[in-house]
Amino acid sequence: MTEEAGTRDVDRRTLLVGAAGALVAAGLTEPARAARHASLPAARPRPRFDLAVARQLEEALRSALDDPSVLAPGGILHVRSPELGRWTGAAGLGRVAPAVAMRPGDRFRAGSIMKPFVSVVVLQLVERGRLSLEARLPDVLPADVVNRFRSAADITVRMLLSHRSGIPEWDLPAQDDYAARHPRHVWTIAEILDLAAAKPPVFAPGAAYAYCNTEYNLLGLIIDRVANRSWRHEITRRIVRPLRLTHTSLPAPGNLSIKGAHAHGYLVLDGRMVDKTRLDPSMAGAAGGSGLVTTVQDLARFWDALLKGRLFRHPGTLKQMLTFGPTPGDVTSGYGLGVERYTVPGGSELIGHLGGAGTYRTFVGRQRPQGATMTFALNFQDDPSPLIFPVVETLSAAHR
């Protein structure tokens, strides 16, 4: 799920805001809290990577896990830049019981980082003349979908990509709790859309901004219809295979497993920290959730390729994707077409996307103007501020 298991859109609501409460803290026993600080050494830096900077990044990761507001047993951090080279570090536990150290190459569920993947496919279809960003929903979706939403005739594809359609959110705390208690439940698109359609529009199409998973569920349906193949197939064909993201997959509904070495994901249920790694990938569908399994290295490769323009035929397509509209009341400072912009202390910007998969907190982004790409994964859906801020500060100093 994206922002699920009790935290629907927590990646936007808790970033830079604060900590989990005492009830959540009680879910992690003292032995587990002590054990999570067992760690693997950072992966050996490439020769170009400054050892002092590597030590600072490793300390930032360890300190974040020590922060009282962070409940994640472990974390992985990856940094790469033309100036510094590449570095990956892992700390804490990838599994609490039995205790297994987090590993730099562990897979995880990436949550809403699915959204830029979906956006890339939509924009590729636009480049090929098979879709228009100004197409309205009745032009690209069947009547049984369109008729659920009273404002559908005025909603464009561009509005869906930029969270400006006014369509209501379906993924609320009640659905998150249900998913946590019924991890094998297969969520159908009809079920998801009916939950959203039961609520009135949030605002008139194009009038404002509100982050909403329902919009990306609709974009998944648009890809299905325009490409005549599933959005999972199209993401794999157009992005995963060409970029050789060999540790990235989009498991089908009903497939709860994660192939290969992976970090276990945790959430709090009834006051206890529980392992909920196995959540059905249908939860949230094309909006994210459990549907994208990947590694920090693969995410960085994807992001670097995207920002270099390698995924589009025309430079103007990337420019459109990175044209940021205002996000009043949101912790982001702008949202483009499936891409977030954050302004962080010290004046740096992060261009990327945050993910919350209920049991993981993830991020991929480029720090500007420094030009460094960072990716990380925590195996609890924490506020990532205790990790992001020190990493940004370290990279800013290293690029001076």
C-alpha positions as CSV (number, residue, x, y, z in Angstrom):
1,M,0.0,0.0,0.0
2,T,1.0,3.6,-0.4
3,E,0.9,5.4,2.9
4,E,-1.0,2.6,4.5
5,A,-1.3,0.4,7.6
6,G,-2.5,3.3,9.7
7,T,-0.5,6.1,7.9
8,R,-2.3,6.7,4.6
9,D,-0.3,9.7,3.5
10,V,2.1,9.8,6.3
11,D,5.1,10.4,4.0
12,R,3.8,13.9,3.4
13,R,2.2,14.6,6.8
14,T,5.2,13.5,8.9
15,L,8.2,14.5,6.9
16,L,10.0,17.2,8.8
17,V,7.2,17.1,11.4
18,G,8.1,14.7,14.1
19,A,8.0,11.5,15.9
20,A,5.9,8.4,16.7
21,G,4.2,8.4,20.0
22,A,4.8,6.3,23.2
23,L,2.4,3.6,22.1
24,V,4.4,3.0,19.0
25,A,7.7,3.1,20.9
26,A,6.3,0.4,23.2
27,G,5.9,-1.9,20.3
28,L,9.7,-2.3,19.9
29,T,11.1,-4.3,22.9
30,E,14.3,-3.2,24.6
31,P,16.2,-6.3,23.3
32,A,15.1,-5.6,19.8
33,R,15.9,-1.9,20.1
34,A,19.4,-2.7,21.3
35,A,19.9,-5.4,18.7
36,R,18.9,-3.2,15.8
37,H,22.2,-1.3,16.1
38,A,24.2,-4.3,15.1
39,S,25.3,-3.5,11.6
40,L,27.2,-4.4,8.6
41,P,30.1,-2.2,7.6
42,A,29.4,0.1,4.8
43,A,30.0,-1.4,1.4
44,R,33.6,-0.8,0.3
45,P,33.7,2.7,-1.3
46,R,34.9,3.0,-4.8
47,P,38.4,4.6,-5.0
48,R,37.1,8.0,-5.8
49,F,34.8,8.3,-2.8
50,D,36.3,10.3,0.0
51,L,36.7,8.1,3.1
52,A,35.9,11.0,5.4
53,V,32.6,11.7,3.7
54,A,31.8,7.9,3.7
55,R,32.3,7.9,7.5
56,Q,30.0,10.9,7.9
57,L,27.3,9.3,5.8
58,E,27.6,6.0,7.8
59,E,27.4,8.1,11.0
60,A,24.3,9.8,9.7
61,L,22.6,6.5,9.1
62,R,23.5,5.1,12.5
63,S,22.5,8.3,14.2
64,A,19.1,8.3,12.5
65,L,18.5,4.8,13.7
66,D,19.5,5.9,17.3
67,D,17.0,8.8,17.1
68,P,14.2,8.2,19.6
69,S,11.6,9.2,17.0
70,V,12.8,6.5,14.5
71,L,11.4,3.0,15.1
72,A,13.0,1.3,12.0
73,P,15.1,-1.7,13.0
74,G,17.5,-0.9,10.1
75,G,18.3,1.2,7.1
76,I,20.2,1.4,3.8
77,L,21.7,4.5,2.3
78,H,23.1,4.9,-1.2
79,V,24.8,8.0,-2.6
80,R,26.3,8.6,-6.0
81,S,27.6,11.7,-7.7
82,P,30.0,12.6,-10.6
83,E,32.3,14.3,-8.1
84,L,32.2,11.8,-5.2
85,G,31.6,8.5,-6.9
86,R,29.4,5.8,-5.3
87,W,28.9,4.6,-1.7
88,T,26.4,2.3,0.0
89,G,26.0,1.7,3.7
90,A,23.7,-0.5,5.8
91,A,23.1,-0.5,9.5
92,G,20.8,-2.1,12.0
93,L,18.6,-5.1,11.4
94,G,17.0,-6.3,8.2
95,R,15.0,-8.8,10.3
96,V,14.4,-8.6,14.0
97,A,13.6,-12.2,14.9
98,P,15.8,-14.1,14.3
99,A,18.2,-11.1,14.1
100,V,19.7,-10.6,10.7
101,A,21.8,-7.6,9.8
102,M,20.6,-5.2,7.1
103,R,22.6,-5.7,3.9
104,P,23.4,-3.0,1.3
105,G,21.7,-4.9,-1.5
106,D,18.5,-5.9,0.3
107,R,15.3,-5.5,-1.6
108,F,12.3,-3.7,-0.1
109,R,8.8,-2.4,-1.1
110,A,9.2,1.1,-2.4
111,G,5.7,2.5,-2.0
112,S,4.8,5.7,-3.8
113,I,8.1,5.8,-5.7
114,M,5.9,3.8,-8.1
115,K,4.4,7.1,-9.2
116,P,7.3,8.5,-11.2
117,F,7.5,5.1,-13.0
118,V,3.9,5.4,-13.9
119,S,4.4,9.0,-15.0
120,V,7.3,8.0,-17.3
121,V,5.1,5.4,-19.1
122,V,2.3,7.9,-19.5
123,L,4.7,10.6,-20.9
124,Q,6.2,8.0,-23.3
125,L,2.8,7.3,-24.6
126,V,2.2,11.0,-25.1
127,E,5.5,11.3,-27.0
128,R,4.4,8.6,-29.3
129,G,1.1,10.3,-30.1
130,R,-1.0,7.7,-28.4
131,L,-2.2,9.9,-25.6
132,S,-2.6,13.6,-24.8
133,L,-1.9,15.3,-21.5
134,E,-5.0,17.4,-22.2
135,A,-7.3,14.4,-22.9
136,R,-10.2,14.2,-20.5
137,L,-11.3,11.1,-18.7
138,P,-14.2,10.2,-20.9
139,D,-11.8,10.1,-23.9
140,V,-9.4,7.7,-22.2
141,L,-11.4,5.6,-19.8
142,P,-14.5,3.4,-20.2
143,A,-17.9,4.6,-19.1
144,D,-18.1,2.3,-16.1
145,V,-15.1,4.1,-14.6
146,V,-15.9,7.6,-15.7
147,N,-19.5,7.5,-14.4
148,R,-18.3,6.9,-10.9
149,F,-16.9,10.5,-10.7
150,R,-19.2,13.4,-11.2
151,S,-16.4,15.8,-12.3
152,A,-14.8,13.3,-14.7
153,A,-15.7,15.3,-17.9
154,D,-13.5,18.2,-16.7
155,I,-10.5,16.2,-15.5
156,T,-7.4,15.8,-17.7
157,V,-4.5,13.4,-17.7
158,R,-2.2,16.2,-16.7
159,M,-4.4,16.9,-13.6
160,L,-4.1,13.2,-12.6
161,L,-0.3,13.3,-12.9
162,S,0.0,16.5,-10.9
163,H,-2.6,15.7,-8.2
164,R,-4.9,18.6,-9.2
165,S,-8.0,16.7,-10.3
166,G,-10.0,17.0,-7.0
167,I,-10.8,13.3,-7.1
168,P,-11.2,12.0,-3.5
169,E,-8.7,9.7,-1.8
170,W,-9.7,6.1,-1.3
171,D,-6.8,5.0,0.9
172,L,-7.9,6.1,4.4
173,P,-6.9,4.8,7.8
174,A,-9.8,2.3,7.8
175,Q,-8.4,0.7,4.6
176,D,-4.9,0.7,6.0
177,D,-5.9,-1.1,9.2
178,Y,-7.9,-3.6,7.2
179,A,-4.9,-4.3,4.9
180,A,-2.6,-4.8,7.9
181,R,-5.0,-7.3,9.4
182,H,-5.8,-9.0,6.1
183,P,-2.5,-9.0,4.3
184,R,-3.6,-11.6,1.7
185,H,-6.6,-9.6,0.6
186,V,-6.5,-9.0,-3.1
187,W,-7.7,-5.5,-3.8
188,T,-9.6,-5.0,-7.1
189,I,-9.6,-1.8,-9.0
190,A,-13.4,-1.7,-8.8
191,E,-13.1,-1.9,-5.0
192,I,-10.6,0.9,-4.9
193,L,-12.6,3.2,-7.2
194,D,-15.9,2.6,-5.3
195,L,-14.2,3.7,-2.1
196,A,-13.1,6.9,-3.7
197,A,-16.4,7.5,-5.6
198,A,-18.4,7.3,-2.3
199,K,-16.9,10.7,-1.4
200,P,-17.6,14.1,-2.9
201,P,-14.9,15.9,-5.0
202,V,-12.3,17.7,-2.9
203,F,-12.3,20.7,-5.2
204,A,-13.1,21.6,-8.8
205,P,-10.8,20.0,-11.4
206,G,-7.6,22.1,-11.7
207,A,-8.5,24.5,-8.9
208,A,-6.0,23.3,-6.3
209,Y,-3.5,20.5,-5.2
210,A,-4.1,17.5,-3.0
211,Y,-1.9,14.4,-3.0
212,C,-4.2,11.5,-4.0
213,N,-3.5,7.9,-4.7
214,T,-6.8,7.4,-6.6
215,E,-5.4,9.5,-9.5
216,Y,-2.6,7.1,-10.1
217,N,-4.9,4.1,-9.9
218,L,-6.8,5.8,-12.8
219,L,-3.5,6.4,-14.6
220,G,-2.8,2.7,-14.4
221,L,-6.2,2.0,-16.1
222,I,-5.3,4.6,-18.8
223,I,-2.0,2.8,-19.5
224,D,-3.9,-0.5,-19.6
225,R,-6.3,0.8,-22.2
226,V,-4.0,2.9,-24.4
227,A,-1.1,0.3,-24.5
228,N,-3.5,-2.7,-24.5
229,R,-1.2,-4.2,-21.9
230,S,-1.1,-3.9,-18.1
231,W,0.8,-1.0,-16.5
232,R,3.0,-3.6,-14.8
233,H,4.0,-5.0,-18.2
234,E,4.6,-1.5,-19.6
235,I,6.8,-0.4,-16.7
236,T,8.8,-3.5,-17.0
237,R,9.1,-3.3,-20.8
238,R,9.8,0.5,-21.0
239,I,11.9,1.1,-17.8
240,V,13.0,-2.0,-15.8
241,R,14.5,-4.0,-18.7
242,P,16.1,-1.2,-20.8
243,L,17.8,0.2,-17.6
244,R,18.8,-3.3,-16.5
245,L,17.2,-2.8,-13.1
246,T,17.9,-6.5,-12.4
247,H,16.7,-6.4,-8.7
248,T,13.5,-4.6,-9.5
249,S,10.1,-6.3,-10.0
250,L,6.4,-5.7,-10.0
251,P,4.8,-8.8,-8.4
252,A,1.3,-9.7,-9.5
253,P,-1.7,-9.7,-7.1
254,G,-1.5,-12.8,-5.0
255,N,2.3,-13.0,-5.0
256,L,3.2,-11.9,-1.5
257,S,6.8,-13.0,-1.6
258,I,10.0,-11.0,-2.2
259,K,12.6,-12.9,-4.2
260,G,16.2,-12.9,-3.0
261,A,17.7,-11.1,0.0
262,H,15.4,-8.5,1.4
263,A,14.7,-6.4,4.4
264,H,11.6,-7.4,6.4
265,G,9.1,-4.6,6.9
266,Y,7.5,-3.7,10.2
267,L,4.4,-1.8,11.5
268,V,2.6,-1.4,14.8
269,L,-0.6,-3.3,15.2
270,D,-2.5,-3.3,18.5
271,G,0.5,-1.7,20.2
272,R,3.0,-4.3,19.0
273,M,5.7,-4.1,16.4
274,V,4.8,-6.9,13.9
275,D,6.5,-8.2,10.7
276,K,4.2,-7.5,7.8
277,T,6.6,-8.0,4.9
278,R,4.1,-10.2,3.1
279,L,1.5,-7.8,2.0
280,D,-0.5,-8.3,-1.2
281,P,0.9,-6.1,-4.0
282,S,-2.6,-5.3,-5.2
283,M,-2.9,-2.8,-2.2
284,A,-2.8,0.6,-3.9
285,G,-2.0,-0.9,-7.3
286,A,-0.4,1.7,-9.7
287,A,-0.3,4.2,-6.9
288,G,2.5,2.3,-5.2
289,G,2.1,0.5,-1.9
290,S,3.6,-3.0,-1.9
291,G,3.6,-3.3,-5.7
292,L,7.2,-2.2,-6.5
293,V,10.1,-4.3,-5.1
294,T,13.5,-2.9,-5.7
295,T,16.9,-1.8,-4.2
296,V,18.6,1.5,-3.4
297,Q,21.0,0.9,-6.3
298,D,18.3,0.3,-8.8
299,L,16.4,3.3,-7.8
300,A,19.4,5.5,-8.1
301,R,20.1,4.1,-11.6
302,F,16.5,4.8,-12.6
303,W,16.6,8.4,-11.2
304,D,19.9,9.2,-12.9
305,A,18.7,7.9,-16.2
306,L,15.4,9.9,-15.9
307,L,17.2,13.2,-15.1
308,K,19.6,12.6,-18.0
309,G,16.6,12.4,-20.3
310,R,17.4,8.8,-21.3
311,L,13.8,7.7,-20.9
312,F,12.3,10.3,-23.3
313,R,12.7,11.1,-27.0
314,H,12.4,14.8,-26.5
315,P,14.0,17.2,-23.9
316,G,10.7,19.0,-23.6
317,T,9.1,15.9,-22.1
318,L,11.4,15.9,-19.1
319,K,11.0,19.7,-18.8
320,Q,7.3,19.2,-18.5
321,M,7.7,16.5,-15.9
322,L,9.9,18.8,-13.9
323,T,7.7,21.9,-14.1
324,F,6.5,22.2,-10.5
325,G,3.2,23.6,-9.4
326,P,2.6,25.0,-5.9
327,T,1.6,22.6,-3.1
328,P,-0.1,24.8,-0.5
329,G,-0.2,23.1,2.9
330,D,2.1,20.3,1.9
331,V,5.6,19.8,3.1
332,T,6.8,19.6,-0.5
333,S,7.6,22.9,-2.2
334,G,6.3,21.7,-5.5
335,Y,4.9,18.8,-7.4
336,G,5.4,18.2,-11.1
337,L,4.2,15.2,-13.1
338,G,5.0,12.4,-10.7
339,V,7.9,14.2,-9.2
340,E,8.3,16.1,-5.9
341,R,10.4,19.0,-5.0
342,Y,11.6,19.6,-1.4
343,T,13.4,22.7,-0.1
344,V,15.5,21.7,2.8
345,P,17.5,23.7,5.4
346,G,20.6,25.3,4.0
347,G,19.0,26.2,0.7
348,S,19.4,22.9,-1.2
349,E,16.6,21.3,-3.2
350,L,15.7,17.7,-3.5
351,I,14.0,16.6,-6.7
352,G,12.6,13.1,-6.2
353,H,9.9,11.1,-4.6
354,L,9.2,9.8,-1.1
355,G,7.6,6.4,-0.6
356,G,5.6,4.8,2.2
357,A,4.7,1.1,1.9
358,G,3.1,0.8,5.3
359,T,6.1,-1.2,6.4
360,Y,8.9,0.8,4.7
361,R,10.0,4.4,4.3
362,T,11.8,5.0,1.0
363,F,13.2,7.9,-1.0
364,V,15.0,8.6,-4.2
365,G,16.1,12.1,-5.3
366,R,18.7,14.4,-6.7
367,Q,20.2,17.1,-4.5
368,R,20.5,20.4,-6.3
369,P,22.8,22.3,-7.0
370,Q,25.2,19.7,-5.7
371,G,24.2,17.0,-8.3
372,A,24.3,14.1,-5.9
373,T,21.7,11.3,-6.1
374,M,20.6,9.7,-2.8
375,T,18.3,6.8,-2.1
376,F,17.4,5.2,1.2
377,A,15.1,2.6,2.7
378,L,14.0,2.2,6.3
379,N,12.1,-0.9,7.3
380,F,9.4,1.0,9.3
381,Q,7.4,3.9,7.9
382,D,9.1,6.6,9.9
383,D,9.5,10.3,9.5
384,P,12.8,10.4,7.5
385,S,13.9,13.8,8.6
386,P,16.5,12.5,11.1
387,L,18.2,10.8,8.1
388,I,17.6,13.3,5.3
389,F,18.8,16.4,7.0
390,P,22.3,15.1,8.0
391,V,22.8,13.5,4.6
392,V,21.9,16.7,2.8
393,E,24.3,18.7,5.1
394,T,27.1,16.2,4.6
395,L,26.7,16.2,0.8
396,S,26.5,20.0,0.7
397,A,29.8,20.3,2.6
398,A,31.5,17.7,0.4
399,H,30.6,19.5,-2.8
400,R,31.9,22.9,-1.8
